[in-house]
Amino acid sequence: MNYMETLNWNISGMHCDGCADRLQKVLSGKAGVQSARVSFPDKQAFLEYDSSAISSYQIKDAVEKAGFEIVTA
Protein backbone atom coordinates (compact mmCIF):
# COMPACT_ATOMS: atom_id res chain seq x y z
CA MET A 1 0.00 0.00 0.00
CA ASN A 2 1.09 3.52 -0.69
CA TYR A 3 0.88 5.82 2.32
CA MET A 4 2.67 8.74 0.70
CA GLU A 5 1.06 12.12 1.32
CA THR A 6 2.04 15.70 0.61
CA LEU A 7 1.87 18.88 2.66
CA ASN A 8 2.17 22.47 1.53
CA TRP A 9 2.25 24.76 4.53
CA ASN A 10 2.74 28.51 4.86
CA ILE A 11 5.43 29.15 7.47
CA SER A 12 6.00 32.26 9.59
CA GLY A 13 9.07 33.14 11.58
CA MET A 14 11.63 32.74 8.81
CA HIS A 15 13.86 35.79 8.45
CA CYS A 16 16.43 34.58 5.92
CA ASP A 17 17.54 31.70 3.71
CA GLY A 18 19.43 30.29 6.71
CA CYS A 19 16.15 29.86 8.57
CA ALA A 20 14.68 27.99 5.62
CA ASP A 21 17.78 25.79 5.36
CA ARG A 22 17.63 24.96 9.07
CA LEU A 23 13.95 24.04 8.92
CA GLN A 24 14.52 21.98 5.80
CA LYS A 25 17.28 20.01 7.58
CA VAL A 26 15.03 19.42 10.59
CA LEU A 27 12.18 18.14 8.43
CA SER A 28 14.39 16.08 6.12
CA GLY A 29 15.88 14.35 9.15
CA LYS A 30 12.56 13.01 10.36
CA ALA A 31 11.93 9.31 9.78
CA GLY A 32 9.18 8.93 7.20
CA VAL A 33 9.82 12.23 5.43
CA GLN A 34 10.65 11.38 1.82
CA SER A 35 11.43 14.93 0.74
CA ALA A 36 11.24 18.39 2.21
CA ARG A 37 11.75 21.74 0.52
CA VAL A 38 11.46 25.00 2.42
CA SER A 39 11.38 28.31 0.55
CA PHE A 40 12.22 31.54 2.34
CA PRO A 41 10.96 33.84 -0.47
CA ASP A 42 7.65 31.95 -0.66
CA LYS A 43 7.49 31.37 3.13
CA GLN A 44 6.39 27.79 2.44
CA ALA A 45 7.32 24.22 3.25
CA PHE A 46 6.59 21.42 0.79
CA LEU A 47 6.79 17.86 2.09
CA GLU A 48 6.21 14.34 0.86
CA TYR A 49 5.98 11.84 3.68
CA ASP A 50 4.92 8.31 4.57
CA SER A 51 1.84 8.67 6.77
CA SER A 52 2.35 5.14 8.13
CA ALA A 53 5.71 6.27 9.60
CA ILE A 54 5.03 9.87 10.69
CA SER A 55 1.87 11.94 11.12
CA SER A 56 1.20 15.49 10.04
CA TYR A 57 0.87 16.32 13.76
CA GLN A 58 4.41 15.08 14.39
CA ILE A 59 5.67 17.16 11.47
CA LYS A 60 3.81 20.21 12.81
CA ASP A 61 5.42 19.62 16.21
CA ALA A 62 8.88 19.52 14.58
CA VAL A 63 8.19 22.85 12.81
CA GLU A 64 7.14 24.46 16.10
CA LYS A 65 10.07 23.02 18.07
CA ALA A 66 12.40 24.50 15.43
CA GLY A 67 10.95 27.92 16.28
CA PHE A 68 8.57 28.44 13.38
CA GLU A 69 4.81 28.54 13.01
CA ILE A 70 2.41 27.11 10.47
CA VAL A 71 0.08 29.82 9.20
CA THR A 72 -3.49 28.71 8.64
CA ALA A 73 -6.04 30.58 6.57
Steps between C-alpha positions, in 0.01 A plus 500: 500500500609852431479730801679792338339838562598858429483818705530859387508729800549875533769564761557811712807588699756460223723805464757379247611212279689359800172457686353313205810280474485417871132408485557294188776303678275441801215372284721294269649327803168366621437130442225462242564830323583415139578855392481846647551835331471826690492831313584823679374730219169311481484442879390142431593143581427220254520144630442148377477250782394147589192536720551147636836613647432860609184707543433855392467583872854376563626708208314805634661441840846490337431833323395661829793356697733648236355842585262552210124510463260357246267771373143389444245687293 
